[in-house]
Amino acid sequence: PRTDHARGLSALTTVRASQAAGRQRAGRAGREAPGAVYRCWDQAEDGRLARFPAPEIKVADLAAFALQA
């Protein structure tokens, strides 16, 4: 779950993969057997993706953790 800090709610949301996640996924293709990677976006879209995913500390709901402390 990700937290929408503007609304103060935690929810399951769909987010775009980062460029780093795409490179990692491509590296897995063909690791143990011949394979290929097929991306569902073009190079222009790839350039608009975030370079790296947001740190978990910025998107996680830490309320339960804070209440236990």
Helices and strands as residue ranges (DSSP letters): E 2-4, E 9-11, H 19-28, H 43-48, H 56-59, H 63-68
